[in-house]
């Protein structure tokens, strides 16, 4: 596995996590959305789904969802990948 595919996988996983997580908070807080006043449970379930989707996208690298951790493991010479 080369450095480019590892970094792309981690960046996409992190992007999906942030996009879905912030999206669910925006859905609950914005006044003209259908999820207005959805409450903390909707936010928690949405963030849980965001983590699940992010890990699924970044499965090639172990799903760390942190490119810095993945790059550090890669440069340390560990045989995790």
PDB file of N, CA, C and O in Angstrom:
ATOM      1  N   UNK A   1       0.856  -1.171   0.000  1.00  0.00           N
ATOM      2  CA  UNK A   1       0.000   0.000   0.000  1.00  0.00           C
ATOM      3  C   UNK A   1       0.901   1.233   0.000  1.00  0.00           C
ATOM      4  O   UNK A   1       1.802   1.343   0.831  1.00  0.00           O
ATOM      5  N   UNK A   2       0.666   2.143  -0.913  1.00  0.00           N
ATOM      6  CA  UNK A   2       1.536   3.306  -1.024  1.00  0.00           C
ATOM      7  C   UNK A   2       1.025   4.474  -0.176  1.00  0.00           C
ATOM      8  O   UNK A   2      -0.108   4.478   0.305  1.00  0.00           O
ATOM      9  N   UNK A   3       1.890   5.443  -0.017  1.00  0.00           N
ATOM     10  CA  UNK A   3       1.592   6.580   0.842  1.00  0.00           C
ATOM     11  C   UNK A   3       0.382   7.370   0.352  1.00  0.00           C
ATOM     12  O   UNK A   3      -0.420   7.835   1.163  1.00  0.00           O
ATOM     13  N   UNK A   4       0.240   7.525  -0.950  1.00  0.00           N
ATOM     14  CA  UNK A   4      -0.868   8.303  -1.509  1.00  0.00           C
ATOM     15  C   UNK A   4      -2.226   7.695  -1.200  1.00  0.00           C
ATOM     16  O   UNK A   4      -3.153   8.413  -0.826  1.00  0.00           O
ATOM     17  N   UNK A   5      -2.355   6.395  -1.350  1.00  0.00           N
ATOM     18  CA  UNK A   5      -3.645   5.759  -1.075  1.00  0.00           C
ATOM     19  C   UNK A   5      -3.960   5.744   0.415  1.00  0.00           C
ATOM     20  O   UNK A   5      -5.124   5.850   0.802  1.00  0.00           O
ATOM     21  N   UNK A   6      -2.945   5.616   1.246  1.00  0.00           N
ATOM     22  CA  UNK A   6      -3.159   5.667   2.694  1.00  0.00           C
ATOM     23  C   UNK A   6      -3.638   7.053   3.105  1.00  0.00           C
ATOM     24  O   UNK A   6      -4.613   7.188   3.844  1.00  0.00           O
ATOM     25  N   UNK A   7      -2.949   8.077   2.622  1.00  0.00           N
ATOM     26  CA  UNK A   7      -3.325   9.434   2.995  1.00  0.00           C
ATOM     27  C   UNK A   7      -4.709   9.794   2.459  1.00  0.00           C
ATOM     28  O   UNK A   7      -5.491  10.435   3.160  1.00  0.00           O
ATOM     29  N   UNK A   8      -5.020   9.393   1.229  1.00  0.00           N
ATOM     30  CA  UNK A   8      -6.328   9.689   0.649  1.00  0.00           C
ATOM     31  C   UNK A   8      -7.439   9.000   1.431  1.00  0.00           C
ATOM     32  O   UNK A   8      -8.486   9.598   1.676  1.00  0.00           O
ATOM     33  N   UNK A   9      -7.224   7.767   1.819  1.00  0.00           N
ATOM     34  CA  UNK A   9      -8.222   7.035   2.594  1.00  0.00           C
ATOM     35  C   UNK A   9      -8.485   7.709   3.941  1.00  0.00           C
ATOM     36  O   UNK A   9      -9.639   7.854   4.345  1.00  0.00           O
ATOM     37  N   UNK A  10      -7.434   8.116   4.629  1.00  0.00           N
ATOM     38  CA  UNK A  10      -7.600   8.792   5.916  1.00  0.00           C
ATOM     39  C   UNK A  10      -8.260  10.158   5.760  1.00  0.00           C
ATOM     40  O   UNK A  10      -9.126  10.525   6.555  1.00  0.00           O
ATOM     41  N   UNK A  11      -7.857  10.908   4.744  1.00  0.00           N
ATOM     42  CA  UNK A  11      -8.440  12.231   4.536  1.00  0.00           C
ATOM     43  C   UNK A  11      -9.924  12.125   4.191  1.00  0.00           C
ATOM     44  O   UNK A  11     -10.727  12.919   4.681  1.00  0.00           O
ATOM     45  N   UNK A  12     -10.293  11.165   3.363  1.00  0.00           N
ATOM     46  CA  UNK A  12     -11.704  10.982   3.033  1.00  0.00           C
ATOM     47  C   UNK A  12     -12.509  10.524   4.243  1.00  0.00           C
ATOM     48  O   UNK A  12     -13.629  10.994   4.445  1.00  0.00           O
ATOM     49  N   UNK A  13     -11.970   9.628   5.042  1.00  0.00           N
ATOM     50  CA  UNK A  13     -12.665   9.182   6.252  1.00  0.00           C
ATOM     51  C   UNK A  13     -12.886  10.317   7.232  1.00  0.00           C
ATOM     52  O   UNK A  13     -13.968  10.446   7.805  1.00  0.00           O
ATOM     53  N   UNK A  14     -11.868  11.138   7.428  1.00  0.00           N
ATOM     54  CA  UNK A  14     -11.999  12.295   8.312  1.00  0.00           C
ATOM     55  C   UNK A  14     -13.000  13.290   7.750  1.00  0.00           C
ATOM     56  O   UNK A  14     -13.788  13.870   8.498  1.00  0.00           O
ATOM     57  N   UNK A  15     -12.975  13.493   6.437  1.00  0.00           N
ATOM     58  CA  UNK A  15     -13.926  14.408   5.811  1.00  0.00           C
ATOM     59  C   UNK A  15     -15.365  13.951   5.969  1.00  0.00           C
ATOM     60  O   UNK A  15     -16.246  14.764   6.248  1.00  0.00           O
ATOM     61  N   UNK A  16     -15.613  12.661   5.795  1.00  0.00           N
ATOM     62  CA  UNK A  16     -16.966  12.117   5.969  1.00  0.00           C
ATOM     63  C   UNK A  16     -17.416  12.278   7.419  1.00  0.00           C
ATOM     64  O   UNK A  16     -18.559  12.655   7.677  1.00  0.00           O
ATOM     65  N   UNK A  17     -16.529  11.997   8.354  1.00  0.00           N
ATOM     66  CA  UNK A  17     -16.848  12.159   9.768  1.00  0.00           C
ATOM     67  C   UNK A  17     -17.266  13.594  10.083  1.00  0.00           C
ATOM     68  O   UNK A  17     -18.303  13.821  10.707  1.00  0.00           O
ATOM     69  N   UNK A  18     -16.472  14.541   9.657  1.00  0.00           N
ATOM     70  CA  UNK A  18     -16.753  15.945   9.958  1.00  0.00           C
ATOM     71  C   UNK A  18     -18.010  16.410   9.236  1.00  0.00           C
ATOM     72  O   UNK A  18     -18.836  17.101   9.832  1.00  0.00           O
ATOM     73  N   UNK A  19     -18.173  16.048   7.972  1.00  0.00           N
ATOM     74  CA  UNK A  19     -19.328  16.482   7.202  1.00  0.00           C
ATOM     75  C   UNK A  19     -20.637  15.986   7.816  1.00  0.00           C
ATOM     76  O   UNK A  19     -21.571  16.768   7.997  1.00  0.00           O
ATOM     77  N   UNK A  20     -20.711  14.712   8.134  1.00  0.00           N
ATOM     78  CA  UNK A  20     -21.937  14.168   8.703  1.00  0.00           C
ATOM     79  C   UNK A  20     -22.173  14.639  10.131  1.00  0.00           C
ATOM     80  O   UNK A  20     -23.312  14.909  10.512  1.00  0.00           O
ATOM     81  N   UNK A  21     -21.111  14.739  10.925  1.00  0.00           N
ATOM     82  CA  UNK A  21     -21.267  15.181  12.309  1.00  0.00           C
ATOM     83  C   UNK A  21     -21.722  16.616  12.418  1.00  0.00           C
ATOM     84  O   UNK A  21     -22.641  16.922  13.177  1.00  0.00           O
ATOM     85  N   UNK A  22     -21.094  17.499  11.670  1.00  0.00           N
ATOM     86  CA  UNK A  22     -21.495  18.901  11.705  1.00  0.00           C
ATOM     87  C   UNK A  22     -22.861  19.081  11.049  1.00  0.00           C
ATOM     88  O   UNK A  22     -23.642  19.947  11.445  1.00  0.00           O
ATOM     89  N   UNK A  23     -23.141  18.254  10.041  1.00  0.00           N
ATOM     90  CA  UNK A  23     -24.445  18.331   9.385  1.00  0.00           C
ATOM     91  C   UNK A  23     -25.598  18.010  10.313  1.00  0.00           C
ATOM     92  O   UNK A  23     -26.639  18.663  10.247  1.00  0.00           O
ATOM     93  N   UNK A  24     -25.439  17.024  11.173  1.00  0.00           N
ATOM     94  CA  UNK A  24     -26.526  16.683  12.087  1.00  0.00           C
ATOM     95  C   UNK A  24     -26.723  17.778  13.141  1.00  0.00           C
ATOM     96  O   UNK A  24     -27.854  18.045  13.546  1.00  0.00           O
ATOM     97  N   UNK A  25     -25.652  18.401  13.580  1.00  0.00           N
ATOM     98  CA  UNK A  25     -25.790  19.512  14.534  1.00  0.00           C
ATOM     99  C   UNK A  25     -26.475  20.695  13.864  1.00  0.00           C
ATOM    100  O   UNK A  25     -27.323  21.346  14.475  1.00  0.00           O
ATOM    101  N   UNK A  26     -26.116  20.979  12.622  1.00  0.00           N
ATOM    102  CA  UNK A  26     -26.766  22.056  11.884  1.00  0.00           C
ATOM    103  C   UNK A  26     -28.245  21.752  11.681  1.00  0.00           C
ATOM    104  O   UNK A  26     -29.080  22.652  11.760  1.00  0.00           O
ATOM    105  N   UNK A  27     -28.568  20.503  11.424  1.00  0.00           N
ATOM    106  CA  UNK A  27     -29.963  20.119  11.236  1.00  0.00           C
ATOM    107  C   UNK A  27     -30.788  20.368  12.490  1.00  0.00           C
ATOM    108  O   UNK A  27     -31.941  20.789  12.396  1.00  0.00           O
ATOM    109  N   UNK A  28     -30.228  20.120  13.634  1.00  0.00           N
ATOM    110  CA  UNK A  28     -30.970  20.302  14.886  1.00  0.00           C
ATOM    111  C   UNK A  28     -31.073  21.775  15.276  1.00  0.00           C
ATOM    112  O   UNK A  28     -32.063  22.180  15.884  1.00  0.00           O
ATOM    113  N   UNK A  29     -30.076  22.574  14.940  1.00  0.00           N
ATOM    114  CA  UNK A  29     -30.041  23.954  15.428  1.00  0.00           C
ATOM    115  C   UNK A  29     -30.587  24.995  14.457  1.00  0.00           C
ATOM    116  O   UNK A  29     -31.044  26.049  14.901  1.00  0.00           O
ATOM    117  N   UNK A  30     -30.557  24.743  13.158  1.00  0.00           N
ATOM    118  CA  UNK A  30     -31.016  25.752  12.211  1.00  0.00           C
ATOM    119  C   UNK A  30     -32.537  25.845  12.209  1.00  0.00           C
ATOM    120  O   UNK A  30     -33.231  24.829  12.256  1.00  0.00           O
ATOM    121  N   UNK A  31     -33.046  27.067  12.154  1.00  0.00           N
ATOM    122  CA  UNK A  31     -34.483  27.296  12.356  1.00  0.00           C
ATOM    123  C   UNK A  31     -35.353  26.821  11.197  1.00  0.00           C
ATOM    124  O   UNK A  31     -36.514  26.478  11.420  1.00  0.00           O
ATOM    125  N   UNK A  32     -34.842  26.787   9.980  1.00  0.00           N
ATOM    126  CA  UNK A  32     -35.680  26.389   8.846  1.00  0.00           C
ATOM    127  C   UNK A  32     -35.432  24.949   8.398  1.00  0.00           C
ATOM    128  O   UNK A  32     -35.736  24.599   7.257  1.00  0.00           O
ATOM    129  N   UNK A  33     -34.888  24.118   9.274  1.00  0.00           N
ATOM    130  CA  UNK A  33     -34.663  22.715   8.916  1.00  0.00           C
ATOM    131  C   UNK A  33     -35.751  21.844   9.526  1.00  0.00           C
ATOM    132  O   UNK A  33     -36.417  22.238  10.483  1.00  0.00           O
ATOM    133  N   UNK A  34     -35.918  20.673   8.966  1.00  0.00           N
ATOM    134  CA  UNK A  34     -36.968  19.767   9.456  1.00  0.00           C
ATOM    135  C   UNK A  34     -36.586  19.073  10.757  1.00  0.00           C
ATOM    136  O   UNK A  34     -37.434  18.465  11.411  1.00  0.00           O
ATOM    137  N   UNK A  35     -35.329  19.159  11.131  1.00  0.00           N
ATOM    138  CA  UNK A  35     -34.882  18.524  12.364  1.00  0.00           C
ATOM    139  C   UNK A  35     -34.772  19.489  13.523  1.00  0.00           C
ATOM    140  O   UNK A  35     -34.140  19.169  14.529  1.00  0.00           O
ATOM    141  N   UNK A  36     -35.377  20.678  13.407  1.00  0.00           N
ATOM    142  CA  UNK A  36     -35.289  21.698  14.454  1.00  0.00           C
ATOM    143  C   UNK A  36     -35.765  21.136  15.791  1.00  0.00           C
ATOM    144  O   UNK A  36     -36.811  20.492  15.870  1.00  0.00           O
ATOM    145  N   UNK A  37     -34.993  21.385  16.826  1.00  0.00           N
ATOM    146  CA  UNK A  37     -35.273  20.904  18.184  1.00  0.00           C
ATOM    147  C   UNK A  37     -35.361  19.385  18.259  1.00  0.00           C
ATOM    148  O   UNK A  37     -36.182  18.836  18.995  1.00  0.00           O
ATOM    149  N   UNK A  38     -34.509  18.714  17.492  1.00  0.00           N
ATOM    150  CA  UNK A  38     -34.477  17.259  17.527  1.00  0.00           C
ATOM    151  C   UNK A  38     -33.921  16.731  18.841  1.00  0.00           C
ATOM    152  O   UNK A  38     -34.216  15.601  19.231  1.00  0.00           O
ATOM    153  N   UNK A  39     -33.120  17.537  19.526  1.00  0.00           N
ATOM    154  CA  UNK A  39     -32.610  17.163  20.832  1.00  0.00           C
ATOM    155  C   UNK A  39     -31.250  16.484  20.785  1.00  0.00           C
ATOM    156  O   UNK A  39     -30.683  16.225  19.723  1.00  0.00           O
ATOM    157  N   UNK A  40     -30.759  16.211  21.978  1.00  0.00           N
ATOM    158  CA  UNK A  40     -29.414  15.668  22.123  1.00  0.00           C
ATOM    159  C   UNK A  40     -29.324  14.231  21.628  1.00  0.00           C
ATOM    160  O   UNK A  40     -28.262  13.796  21.182  1.00  0.00           O
ATOM    161  N   UNK A  41     -30.437  13.483  21.702  1.00  0.00           N
ATOM    162  CA  UNK A  41     -30.396  12.096  21.255  1.00  0.00           C
ATOM    163  C   UNK A  41     -30.179  12.009  19.740  1.00  0.00           C
ATOM    164  O   UNK A  41     -29.434  11.150  19.267  1.00  0.00           O
ATOM    165  N   UNK A  42     -30.821  12.884  18.992  1.00  0.00           N
ATOM    166  CA  UNK A  42     -30.613  12.917  17.548  1.00  0.00           C
ATOM    167  C   UNK A  42     -29.172  13.277  17.218  1.00  0.00           C
ATOM    168  O   UNK A  42     -28.585  12.704  16.299  1.00  0.00           O
ATOM    169  N   UNK A  43     -28.604  14.209  17.948  1.00  0.00           N
ATOM    170  CA  UNK A  43     -27.211  14.591  17.719  1.00  0.00           C
ATOM    171  C   UNK A  43     -26.279  13.424  18.033  1.00  0.00           C
ATOM    172  O   UNK A  43     -25.338  13.171  17.281  1.00  0.00           O
ATOM    173  N   UNK A  44     -26.521  12.718  19.118  1.00  0.00           N
ATOM    174  CA  UNK A  44     -25.663  11.576  19.478  1.00  0.00           C
ATOM    175  C   UNK A  44     -25.755  10.444  18.456  1.00  0.00           C
ATOM    176  O   UNK A  44     -24.739   9.856  18.086  1.00  0.00           O
ATOM    177  N   UNK A  45     -26.953  10.144  18.007  1.00  0.00           N
ATOM    178  CA  UNK A  45     -27.117   9.086  17.008  1.00  0.00           C
ATOM    179  C   UNK A  45     -26.473   9.511  15.692  1.00  0.00           C
ATOM    180  O   UNK A  45     -25.845   8.695  15.017  1.00  0.00           O
ATOM    181  N   UNK A  46     -26.623  10.773  15.327  1.00  0.00           N
ATOM    182  CA  UNK A  46     -26.014  11.277  14.103  1.00  0.00           C
ATOM    183  C   UNK A  46     -24.495  11.223  14.147  1.00  0.00           C
ATOM    184  O   UNK A  46     -23.861  10.837  13.165  1.00  0.00           O
ATOM    185  N   UNK A  47     -23.902  11.608  15.277  1.00  0.00           N
ATOM    186  CA  UNK A  47     -22.440  11.536  15.406  1.00  0.00           C
ATOM    187  C   UNK A  47     -21.974  10.080  15.417  1.00  0.00           C
ATOM    188  O   UNK A  47     -20.911   9.770  14.879  1.00  0.00           O
ATOM    189  N   UNK A  48     -22.750   9.194  16.017  1.00  0.00           N
ATOM    190  CA  UNK A  48     -22.398   7.774  15.983  1.00  0.00           C
ATOM    191  C   UNK A  48     -22.396   7.237  14.561  1.00  0.00           C
ATOM    192  O   UNK A  48     -21.499   6.483  14.180  1.00  0.00           O
ATOM    193  N   UNK A  49     -23.402   7.624  13.770  1.00  0.00           N
ATOM    194  CA  UNK A  49     -23.431   7.224  12.369  1.00  0.00           C
ATOM    195  C   UNK A  49     -22.275   7.852  11.601  1.00  0.00           C
ATOM    196  O   UNK A  49     -21.719   7.226  10.698  1.00  0.00           O
ATOM    197  N   UNK A  50     -21.908   9.085  11.950  1.00  0.00           N
ATOM    198  CA  UNK A  50     -20.787   9.756  11.285  1.00  0.00           C
ATOM    199  C   UNK A  50     -19.481   9.011  11.539  1.00  0.00           C
ATOM    200  O   UNK A  50     -18.669   8.859  10.626  1.00  0.00           O
ATOM    201  N   UNK A  51     -19.274   8.550  12.756  1.00  0.00           N
ATOM    202  CA  UNK A  51     -18.063   7.776  13.068  1.00  0.00           C
ATOM    203  C   UNK A  51     -18.076   6.453  12.316  1.00  0.00           C
ATOM    204  O   UNK A  51     -17.057   6.037  11.766  1.00  0.00           O
ATOM    205  N   UNK A  52     -19.230   5.793  12.291  1.00  0.00           N
ATOM    206  CA  UNK A  52     -19.351   4.537  11.558  1.00  0.00           C
ATOM    207  C   UNK A  52     -19.024   4.731  10.083  1.00  0.00           C
ATOM    208  O   UNK A  52     -18.274   3.940   9.512  1.00  0.00           O
ATOM    209  N   UNK A  53     -19.567   5.757   9.464  1.00  0.00           N
ATOM    210  CA  UNK A  53     -19.322   6.011   8.042  1.00  0.00           C
ATOM    211  C   UNK A  53     -17.862   6.397   7.796  1.00  0.00           C
ATOM    212  O   UNK A  53     -17.272   5.974   6.802  1.00  0.00           O
ATOM    213  N   UNK A  54     -17.280   7.187   8.684  1.00  0.00           N
ATOM    214  CA  UNK A  54     -15.881   7.572   8.533  1.00  0.00           C
ATOM    215  C   UNK A  54     -14.937   6.387   8.630  1.00  0.00           C
ATOM    216  O   UNK A  54     -13.990   6.280   7.851  1.00  0.00           O
ATOM    217  N   UNK A  55     -15.186   5.509   9.566  1.00  0.00           N
ATOM    218  CA  UNK A  55     -14.348   4.308   9.704  1.00  0.00           C
ATOM    219  C   UNK A  55     -14.540   3.395   8.504  1.00  0.00           C
ATOM    220  O   UNK A  55     -13.586   2.769   8.042  1.00  0.00           O
ATOM    221  N   UNK A  56     -15.751   3.314   8.003  1.00  0.00           N
ATOM    222  CA  UNK A  56     -16.006   2.478   6.831  1.00  0.00           C
ATOM    223  C   UNK A  56     -15.251   2.996   5.611  1.00  0.00           C
ATOM    224  O   UNK A  56     -14.738   2.209   4.816  1.00  0.00           O
ATOM    225  N   UNK A  57     -15.182   4.303   5.462  1.00  0.00           N
ATOM    226  CA  UNK A  57     -14.458   4.883   4.333  1.00  0.00           C
ATOM    227  C   UNK A  57     -12.953   4.679   4.488  1.00  0.00           C
ATOM    228  O   UNK A  57     -12.261   4.458   3.495  1.00  0.00           O
ATOM    229  N   UNK A  58     -12.434   4.750   5.712  1.00  0.00           N
ATOM    230  CA  UNK A  58     -10.997   4.647   5.967  1.00  0.00           C
ATOM    231  C   UNK A  58     -10.581   3.245   6.408  1.00  0.00           C
ATOM    232  O   UNK A  58      -9.601   3.096   7.138  1.00  0.00           O
ATOM    233  N   UNK A  59     -11.301   2.227   5.981  1.00  0.00           N
ATOM    234  CA  UNK A  59     -11.012   0.867   6.455  1.00  0.00           C
ATOM    235  C   UNK A  59      -9.647   0.350   6.006  1.00  0.00           C
ATOM    236  O   UNK A  59      -9.071  -0.509   6.674  1.00  0.00           O
ATOM    237  N   UNK A  60      -9.123   0.847   4.904  1.00  0.00           N
ATOM    238  CA  UNK A  60      -7.830   0.365   4.390  1.00  0.00           C
ATOM    239  C   UNK A  60      -6.690   0.593   5.379  1.00  0.00           C
ATOM    240  O   UNK A  60      -5.732  -0.179   5.420  1.00  0.00           O
ATOM    241  N   UNK A  61      -6.797   1.644   6.164  1.00  0.00           N
ATOM    242  CA  UNK A  61      -5.700   2.020   7.050  1.00  0.00           C
ATOM    243  C   UNK A  61      -5.984   1.697   8.507  1.00  0.00           C
ATOM    244  O   UNK A  61      -5.239   2.134   9.384  1.00  0.00           O
ATOM    245  N   UNK A  62      -7.017   0.960   8.784  1.00  0.00           N
ATOM    246  CA  UNK A  62      -7.360   0.641  10.157  1.00  0.00           C
ATOM    247  C   UNK A  62      -8.394   1.570  10.748  1.00  0.00           C
ATOM    248  O   UNK A  62      -8.816   1.373  11.887  1.00  0.00           O
ATOM    249  N   UNK A  63      -8.812   2.573  10.011  1.00  0.00           N
ATOM    250  CA  UNK A  63      -9.872   3.477  10.453  1.00  0.00           C
ATOM    251  C   UNK A  63      -9.489   4.362  11.618  1.00  0.00           C
ATOM    252  O   UNK A  63     -10.300   4.572  12.520  1.00  0.00           O
ATOM    253  N   UNK A  64      -8.277   4.885  11.624  1.00  0.00           N
ATOM    254  CA  UNK A  64      -7.867   5.762  12.715  1.00  0.00           C
ATOM    255  C   UNK A  64      -8.623   7.084  12.705  1.00  0.00           C
ATOM    256  O   UNK A  64      -8.844   7.683  13.758  1.00  0.00           O
ATOM    257  N   UNK A  65      -9.016   7.538  11.535  1.00  0.00           N
ATOM    258  CA  UNK A  65      -9.696   8.825  11.334  1.00  0.00           C
ATOM    259  C   UNK A  65      -8.849   9.996  11.784  1.00  0.00           C
ATOM    260  O   UNK A  65      -9.372  11.051  12.143  1.00  0.00           O
ATOM    261  N   UNK A  66      -7.565   9.810  11.765  1.00  0.00           N
ATOM    262  CA  UNK A  66      -6.640  10.884  12.083  1.00  0.00           C
ATOM    263  C   UNK A  66      -5.411  10.694  11.200  1.00  0.00           C
ATOM    264  O   UNK A  66      -4.566   9.843  11.479  1.00  0.00           O
ATOM    265  N   UNK A  67      -5.316  11.487  10.136  1.00  0.00           N
ATOM    266  CA  UNK A  67      -4.184  11.301   9.227  1.00  0.00           C
ATOM    267  C   UNK A  67      -2.830  11.422   9.912  1.00  0.00           C
ATOM    268  O   UNK A  67      -1.872  10.778   9.484  1.00  0.00           O
ATOM    269  N   UNK A  68      -2.725  12.224  10.956  1.00  0.00           N
ATOM    270  CA  UNK A  68      -1.448  12.372  11.653  1.00  0.00           C
ATOM    271  C   UNK A  68      -1.028  11.058  12.310  1.00  0.00           C
ATOM    272  O   UNK A  68       0.152  10.709  12.286  1.00  0.00           O
ATOM    273  N   UNK A  69      -1.961  10.339  12.886  1.00  0.00           N
ATOM    274  CA  UNK A  69      -1.647   9.046  13.507  1.00  0.00           C
ATOM    275  C   UNK A  69      -1.212   8.046  12.445  1.00  0.00           C
ATOM    276  O   UNK A  69      -0.234   7.321  12.631  1.00  0.00           O
ATOM    277  N   UNK A  70      -1.926   8.007  11.347  1.00  0.00           N
ATOM    278  CA  UNK A  70      -1.600   7.069  10.283  1.00  0.00           C
ATOM    279  C   UNK A  70      -0.237   7.360   9.680  1.00  0.00           C
ATOM    280  O   UNK A  70       0.540   6.437   9.441  1.00  0.00           O
ATOM    281  N   UNK A  71       0.064   8.620   9.432  1.00  0.00           N
ATOM    282  CA  UNK A  71       1.367   8.989   8.881  1.00  0.00           C
ATOM    283  C   UNK A  71       2.475   8.680   9.886  1.00  0.00           C
ATOM    284  O   UNK A  71       3.550   8.225   9.495  1.00  0.00           O
ATOM    285  N   UNK A  72       2.226   8.920  11.178  1.00  0.00           N
ATOM    286  CA  UNK A  72       3.208   8.578  12.199  1.00  0.00           C
ATOM    287  C   UNK A  72       3.494   7.099  12.259  1.00  0.00           C
ATOM    288  O   UNK A  72       4.651   6.700  12.395  1.00  0.00           O
ATOM    289  N   UNK A  73       2.455   6.264  12.159  1.00  0.00           N
ATOM    290  CA  UNK A  73       2.651   4.822  12.148  1.00  0.00           C
ATOM    291  C   UNK A  73       3.399   4.392  10.894  1.00  0.00           C
ATOM    292  O   UNK A  73       4.258   3.512  10.941  1.00  0.00           O
ATOM    293  N   UNK A  74       3.068   5.014   9.786  1.00  0.00           N
ATOM    294  CA  UNK A  74       3.728   4.682   8.532  1.00  0.00           C
ATOM    295  C   UNK A  74       5.221   5.001   8.584  1.00  0.00           C
ATOM    296  O   UNK A  74       6.041   4.188   8.158  1.00  0.00           O
ATOM    297  N   UNK A  75       5.580   6.174   9.101  1.00  0.00           N
ATOM    298  CA  UNK A  75       6.981   6.574   9.164  1.00  0.00           C
ATOM    299  C   UNK A  75       7.750   5.900  10.304  1.00  0.00           C
ATOM    300  O   UNK A  75       8.980   5.876  10.278  1.00  0.00           O
ATOM    301  N   UNK A  76       7.066   5.367  11.278  1.00  0.00           N
ATOM    302  CA  UNK A  76       7.777   4.683  12.361  1.00  0.00           C
ATOM    303  C   UNK A  76       8.277   3.307  11.933  1.00  0.00           C
ATOM    304  O   UNK A  76       9.126   2.711  12.595  1.00  0.00           O
ATOM    305  N   UNK A  77       7.750   2.819  10.836  1.00  0.00           N
ATOM    306  CA  UNK A  77       8.198   1.522  10.337  1.00  0.00           C
ATOM    307  C   UNK A  77       7.386   0.363  10.885  1.00  0.00           C
ATOM    308  O   UNK A  77       7.751  -0.793  10.666  1.00  0.00           O
ATOM    309  N   UNK A  78       6.311   0.631  11.582  1.00  0.00           N
ATOM    310  CA  UNK A  78       5.471  -0.451  12.107  1.00  0.00           C
ATOM    311  C   UNK A  78       4.812  -1.190  10.962  1.00  0.00           C
ATOM    312  O   UNK A  78       4.513  -0.603   9.922  1.00  0.00           O
ATOM    313  N   UNK A  79       4.589  -2.463  11.151  1.00  0.00           N
ATOM    314  CA  UNK A  79       3.986  -3.306  10.108  1.00  0.00           C
ATOM    315  C   UNK A  79       2.490  -3.440  10.308  1.00  0.00           C
ATOM    316  O   UNK A  79       1.941  -4.533  10.169  1.00  0.00           O
ATOM    317  N   UNK A  80       1.826  -2.343  10.632  1.00  0.00           N
ATOM    318  CA  UNK A  80       0.389  -2.415  10.871  1.00  0.00           C
ATOM    319  C   UNK A  80      -0.401  -2.495   9.586  1.00  0.00           C
ATOM    320  O   UNK A  80      -1.490  -3.069   9.565  1.00  0.00           O
ATOM    321  N   UNK A  81       0.126  -1.930   8.510  1.00  0.00           N
ATOM    322  CA  UNK A  81      -0.636  -1.874   7.270  1.00  0.00           C
ATOM    323  C   UNK A  81      -0.411  -3.103   6.458  1.00  0.00           C
ATOM    324  O   UNK A  81      -0.974  -3.236   5.372  1.00  0.00           O
TER     325      UNK A  81
END
